[in-house]
Amino acid sequence: MKYRPKHIVEYAALRFFQFCFNILPYRLALMVGAGLGWLTFYVVRWRVDHAKSRIREVFGDEKSSKEVSRIAFLSMRYMFFNMVDVLRHNFWTQERFKKHSNFHLASDRLHEHLKTGNGAVVALPHMGSWELGGVASEVYGVPLFFIVGVQRNPLFNDFMNKLRGGTGDKALPREDRMLLRKVVKNLRKGQVLAMTNDLRSRTKGISVQFLGKEANIVGGMALFARQAKVPVLPMIVYREGWTQHRCLLCDPIEPDFDLPKEEDWQRITQITLTRYEEEIRKRPEQYFWYNKRWVLDPFIEEAPAPSPDPSTPPERSAP
């Protein structure tokens, strides 16, 4: 059987919420999302303790227990707002998107850069309604592509990729052995790679200072930029109120070919994460504190399995 019952149930629930969110006016759909956030935070308490401990880890005594709870609750609510925005993909006509956002300044700067014929890497943290980047690219004609991981639920995987515009050449599977070559080719053709990289790398990556601690970050962003000879542009997406979205495109970080490549990767990544941190500390409630791959979890390199002693015969299984 191609789809397990669990896959079908999850997919049906997702389509049900999509239907509900799309038949409601935008603000009312957000109110439903806020209610789901309240229920998840106060009743289900999904990863609430994890989020609070992470906020305390970053802010220490700077935030009272009440402030920590407020940040954690609002972060949960914004997570559901983000889900509403994604599932209402058809709602985002050009007119409506421009009414509820001010991405045009960032778009103008990006298009000005693209006139050079080179692409760029746009890097953004899990903040605000970060998923709206795909919608913005369609509205403003930005040749965007991104890297996707394969979800365990194939129905969910295909559905979400379509909503994000991730069909065909716009979505490159992370597991593709030719990934580096394809990304560099797209960047050199003048396309824009959008990626979030504020996650802990599962393998040895690039060590940077982030949110007051050492973090082990995936090095792909800087590797792609240097290999394709294009800049990294940090981008911050955040909400003002419930229905307005703002986008801040930071100054480009150009590769420095006078530096050894490893040193340059570290420099590019550190500057990007420092820019993230400045905005996260301004608006901590808009940061996604619930991610399973918490960026500040210590990296513990697994020791390789010991080679078997050739002088020791293998164990036999019981008959």
C-alpha positions, 0 to 999 in steps of 0.5 A: 500500500502506497499510503499508510492510514496515518498519512491519509488522516494527516492529509485529510486534516490538512485539507480540512483546515485549508478549506476552513481557512479559505472560506473565512475572511483573512482576519477571521481565519487568523482568529481561528488560528489564534484559537488553535494556538491558545488550545495548543499552548494552554491545553495540549502544551505541545513543546511549551516547556522546551520553548520556555527553557530556550527563551530563558537560555537566551535572555537569562534574568533579562525576562521575567517568568511572565515575559517568558510565558508571553513570548512563548505563547505569542510565538505559538500563535504566530506559528499558527498564523504562518500556517494560515498564510501558507494554506491560504495560498490562493488568497494571495493575489497580487493586489491582496499581497501588496495590500498586506505587505511592503515587500516591494522595497526588498524586491526592488533591491533584489531586482537591481542586483539581478541586473548584473546577471548573477543570482543571490542567496537570500537567507532568512530565519524562522521568524514572522511568516517566513513562508510568504517568501514564495508568494512574494517571489511570484508577485514580484517576479523574482526567479526563486528556487529552494531546497526541500527535504522529503517529509515522511508523509508523501501526501503532505510532502507533495501538498506543501511543496505545491503550496510553496510553489515548489514544483519542477525545477524550483524545488531541489531535493536535499538528498540529490547527490548532484545538489551542489552542482544544480544549485551553483548552476541556478545561481550562475543563471541569475536565480535566487536561492531562498533558505532558512539556516538557523537550525542545528546541523546534525553533522559537523558544520560551521561554528558561530556565535548566535543568541549568546552561545556557540551554534553548529550551523549547516554550512551550505549557504556560504558554500553555495555563495562562494562556489557560485561567486554570488552574495548572501542577502540576509532577509527578515520577515516579521508581522506588524499587528495581525495582518501586515507583513514587513520585509527587511533585506539587509546589505549583501555579504560578498565572498572574500576570495582573499581568504581561505574558503573555510575561513570565508564560510565562517565569516559569511555565516557569522555575519548572517546569524548576527543580523538574525540575532539583532532582529530576534532580540527586538521581536522575540515573540516572532521567532519560532522557539519550538523547532525540534532542531534547536539551534543551540543544542550542543553538537556531539560528534558520534564516534565511529563504530569500532572495527571488528577484531579480525581475531575474534570470530563472529557471534552466531545467532541462536538457532 
